């Protein structure tokens, strides 16, 4: 587990350093906010809802249905997301629409001591509203892109504190994103690293941390964005109280 994580971060660091040495880098500050819910409705099914906001960038509301396999630590979600985005002339205003059918699969690796880890693959089908950049107008047509996301998350569980009323854990999340398809949104690929502290109380988890993002625009230009992250995760059970509860984590629902 540690060798995999170390190799992943070293590969990321070396790759970004090599690329950024040849590019003009635009540095940006941003703050990520998110509210995420998971409601268990049967023995193997949960309903997903979440909303995320980043200043001067986007707002998304997303929903889905998650199936949790019976005999293996794997779950699969299928859903739909609606976004509002900025345009080059909107000065941070969220005026551009995006429709996003999506799916993901999460596999939890075997637990080792206080450490747990997971592998996640997410596939986004992204319908972007087209722009008339010359006249600074939104068009009624849409372009299509596909985004492929590969995620590795590592979590260290400190355990119960304050007489067992809170659960504390720390997470490191490493994710690579790649774009394909006929449309163009100005981004070839992106890499994200999250560091999070998680504080759980009954069905609620508050996560606070920091994100860094390397966004590869072209051979000549890239963006390095960074800033604080604040998430609230709510894990509810709509079944009877004595039913077994499905465990989901904030990392499963991250944007």
MARDRENGU-423662 format. One line per field, with one value per residue (C-alpha): residue number from 0; residue in three letters; chain; x, y, z. Coordinates in steps of 0.001 Angstrom, whole numbers, plus 500000, padded with zeros to 6 digits. Layout:
BEGIN
i: NUM;... .
aa: Ala;... .
ch: A;... .
c1: X;... .
c2: Y;... .
c3: Z;... .
REM end
This chain:
BEGIN
i: 0;1;2;3;4;5;6;7;8;9;10;11;12;13;14;15;16;17;18;19;20;21;22;23;24;25;26;27;28;29;30;31;32;33;34;35;36;37;38;39;40;41;42;43;44;45;46;47;48;49;50;51;52;53;54;55;56;57;58;59;60;61;62;63;64;65;66;67;68;69;70;71;72;73;74;75;76;77;78;79;80;81;82;83;84;85;86;87;88;89;90;91;92;93;94;95;96;97;98;99;100;101;102;103;104;105;106;107;108;109;110;111;112;113;114;115;116;117;118;119;120;121;122;123;124;125;126;127;128;129;130;131;132;133;134;135;136;137;138;139;140;141;142;143;144;145;146;147;148;149;150;151;152;153;154;155;156;157;158;159;160;161;162;163;164;165;166;167;168;169;170;171;172;173;174;175;176;177;178;179;180;181;182;183;184;185;186;187;188;189;190;191;192;193;194;195;196;197;198;199;200;201;202;203;204;205;206;207;208;209;210;211;212;213;214;215;216;217;218;219;220;221;222;223;224;225;226;227;228;229;230;231;232;233;234;235;236;237;238;239;240;241;242;243;244;245;246;247;248;249;250;251;252;253;254 .
aa: Unk;Unk;Unk;Unk;Unk;Unk;Unk;Unk;Unk;Unk;Unk;Unk;Unk;Unk;Unk;Unk;Unk;Unk;Unk;Unk;Unk;Unk;Unk;Unk;Unk;Unk;Unk;Unk;Unk;Unk;Unk;Unk;Unk;Unk;Unk;Unk;Unk;Unk;Unk;Unk;Unk;Unk;Unk;Unk;Unk;Unk;Unk;Unk;Unk;Unk;Unk;Unk;Unk;Unk;Unk;Unk;Unk;Unk;Unk;Unk;Unk;Unk;Unk;Unk;Unk;Unk;Unk;Unk;Unk;Unk;Unk;Unk;Unk;Unk;Unk;Unk;Unk;Unk;Unk;Unk;Unk;Unk;Unk;Unk;Unk;Unk;Unk;Unk;Unk;Unk;Unk;Unk;Unk;Unk;Unk;Unk;Unk;Unk;Unk;Unk;Unk;Unk;Unk;Unk;Unk;Unk;Unk;Unk;Unk;Unk;Unk;Unk;Unk;Unk;Unk;Unk;Unk;Unk;Unk;Unk;Unk;Unk;Unk;Unk;Unk;Unk;Unk;Unk;Unk;Unk;Unk;Unk;Unk;Unk;Unk;Unk;Unk;Unk;Unk;Unk;Unk;Unk;Unk;Unk;Unk;Unk;Unk;Unk;Unk;Unk;Unk;Unk;Unk;Unk;Unk;Unk;Unk;Unk;Unk;Unk;Unk;Unk;Unk;Unk;Unk;Unk;Unk;Unk;Unk;Unk;Unk;Unk;Unk;Unk;Unk;Unk;Unk;Unk;Unk;Unk;Unk;Unk;Unk;Unk;Unk;Unk;Unk;Unk;Unk;Unk;Unk;Unk;Unk;Unk;Unk;Unk;Unk;Unk;Unk;Unk;Unk;Unk;Unk;Unk;Unk;Unk;Unk;Unk;Unk;Unk;Unk;Unk;Unk;Unk;Unk;Unk;Unk;Unk;Unk;Unk;Unk;Unk;Unk;Unk;Unk;Unk;Unk;Unk;Unk;Unk;Unk;Unk;Unk;Unk;Unk;Unk;Unk;Unk;Unk;Unk;Unk;Unk;Unk;Unk;Unk;Unk;Unk;Unk;Unk;Unk;Unk;Unk;Unk;Unk;Unk .
ch: A;A;A;A;A;A;A;A;A;A;A;A;A;A;A;A;A;A;A;A;A;A;A;A;A;A;A;A;A;A;A;A;A;A;A;A;A;A;A;A;A;A;A;A;A;A;A;A;A;A;A;A;A;A;A;A;A;A;A;A;A;A;A;A;A;A;A;A;A;A;A;A;A;A;A;A;A;A;A;A;A;A;A;A;A;A;A;A;A;A;A;A;A;A;A;A;A;A;A;A;A;A;A;A;A;A;A;A;A;A;A;A;A;A;A;A;A;A;A;A;A;A;A;A;A;A;A;A;A;A;A;A;A;A;A;A;A;A;A;A;A;A;A;A;A;A;A;A;A;A;A;A;A;A;A;A;A;A;A;A;A;A;A;A;A;A;A;A;A;A;A;A;A;A;A;A;A;A;A;A;A;A;A;A;A;A;A;A;A;A;A;A;A;A;A;A;A;A;A;A;A;A;A;A;A;A;A;A;A;A;A;A;A;A;A;A;A;A;A;A;A;A;A;A;A;A;A;A;A;A;A;A;A;A;A;A;A;A;A;A;A;A;A;A;A;A;A;A;A;A;A;A;A;A;A .
c1: 500000;502707;504875;501913;501098;504735;505218;501982;502964;506563;505382;502918;505538;508172;505651;504311;507809;508893;505838;505741;509396;508327;505098;503863;502050;499011;498568;495033;493418;490118;487885;485910;482604;480516;477474;477092;474401;473965;470649;470417;467049;467574;470130;472308;471168;471826;470618;473274;472814;475495;476234;479649;480660;483974;484174;484404;484406;481303;478290;477083;474122;474431;472317;472652;471863;474585;474615;476827;478004;477192;480426;483143;484037;482857;480092;478906;476969;475062;473699;473206;474693;473701;476314;476549;479959;481732;482350;485489;483595;481304;483797;483121;479377;478004;476080;477073;475190;476550;474676;476658;475485;478133;479077;481733;483046;484827;486867;488092;491445;492021;492420;495893;495852;494361;494823;492124;492419;490295;490559;487928;487176;484675;483473;481786;479821;479932;477584;478934;476920;478739;480107;480347;483578;483794;480358;480479;477220;475925;474641;471771;473978;476156;479483;480349;483435;484325;486343;488151;489078;491426;491551;493520;492508;494330;492669;494204;491626;492732;489638;487172;487963;486173;484633;483734;481558;483721;485690;488820;490628;493000;492869;495200;493590;495457;493499;494339;491753;491916;489709;488652;485851;484936;484338;486917;486829;490421;491805;493792;494294;494378;495877;494475;495847;493696;494789;491828;491070;487730;485644;482684;479722;476891;475706;477662;481258;482929;486023;488457;491676;493542;493586;496249;495392;497695;495643;497455;495991;498612;502320;502864;500359;499088;497177;498215;495185;495091;493017;491015;488295;485262;482868;479854;478933;475649;475186;471571;469636;465985;465636;464704;467184;468460;469340;473002;474306;476297;479459;480222;483022;483390;486112;483476;481440;484192;483734 .
c2: 500000;502463;501599;502132;505490;506622;505626;507389;510682;510536;509837;512715;515127;514236;514424;517811;519204;518015;519480;522735;523431;523837;525768;529139;528548;530543;530335;530543;530467;528679;527363;524108;523564;520403;518784;515054;512596;508834;507232;503462;502289;498508;495863;496613;500001;503620;506900;509526;513306;515966;519586;521213;524836;526454;530241;531664;528167;525952;524694;521099;519146;515424;512394;508679;505143;502934;499127;497504;494004;491261;489284;491695;495239;496916;499379;500940;504179;505485;509016;512453;515852;519396;522173;525890;527169;530434;531833;533777;537094;536439;537664;534632;534518;530982;531321;528294;524979;521446;518129;515182;511541;509608;506326;505135;501978;501911;498924;498864;497200;494923;496797;496937;498036;501510;502079;501609;502439;502375;502530;504502;504815;507411;508081;511414;512128;515912;517983;521569;524545;526082;529621;532395;533853;536639;538063;536877;534924;531532;529293;526809;523945;521599;519817;516380;515279;512256;512436;509403;509657;507339;507809;506291;507193;506328;506785;506525;506013;507526;506154;507375;510492;512574;509577;507916;510746;511554;509522;511140;510121;511577;511047;511482;511389;511247;511536;511726;512982;512647;514152;512543;513070;515362;518550;520856;522478;523711;521046;517969;516419;517335;516006;516569;515885;516279;516171;515956;515686;514013;514386;512019;512344;509782;510063;513257;513712;517104;517099;519994;520081;521394;520693;521272;520925;520855;521559;520949;523309;522895;522343;526043;526771;525219;526241;525469;525949;525415;526220;524965;522303;521956;518992;517836;514187;512708;508936;507932;504679;504605;500934;499644;500458;496899;496481;496290;499687;500239;502260;505007;507567;511207;510150;508137;511323;513854;516028 .
c3: 500000;501004;497997;495672;497247;497233;493591;492616;494255;492989;489448;489685;491053;488433;485578;486636;487188;483725;482008;483967;483159;479532;480117;481231;484550;485651;489468;490858;494316;494844;497634;497311;499161;499140;500757;500059;501137;500912;501914;502208;500835;500753;501677;498640;497319;498310;496804;496112;496164;496360;495538;495047;494498;493598;493439;489901;488418;488741;490672;490325;491625;491076;491898;491374;492479;493962;494018;496661;495726;498236;498487;497344;498563;495357;494521;491274;490805;487780;487795;486268;487098;486122;486206;485684;484581;483894;480436;479408;479547;482552;485223;487416;486774;486337;483078;480948;481203;481258;481404;482732;482750;484691;486322;488723;490395;493766;494996;498590;499112;502137;505409;506999;510607;510836;507093;504476;500784;497658;493890;492009;488303;487130;483576;482792;479604;479364;477173;477211;476003;473031;473068;470509;471847;469269;470141;473779;473564;474665;471878;472021;470760;472829;472324;473681;475607;477717;480924;482378;486080;487999;491761;494640;498192;501422;504826;508305;511029;514341;516074;518649;520680;523326;525090;521804;520551;517502;514980;513541;510352;507745;503986;501013;497572;494269;491009;487302;484768;480973;478267;474981;472467;469570;471570;473088;476522;476541;478912;477860;481268;484927;488147;491640;495113;498241;501882;504265;507991;508758;511923;512242;514601;514312;510658;509891;508749;508424;506200;505896;503922;500893;497164;494506;490818;487795;484648;481367;478774;476019;475518;476197;478990;482237;485366;488942;491202;494954;498008;501010;500806;503091;502822;504837;504325;505639;505655;506435;506607;505520;506512;509962;512711;513176;509477;508514;507448;504267;504868;502382;502660;501556;499078;497173;496619;495930;492874 .
REM end
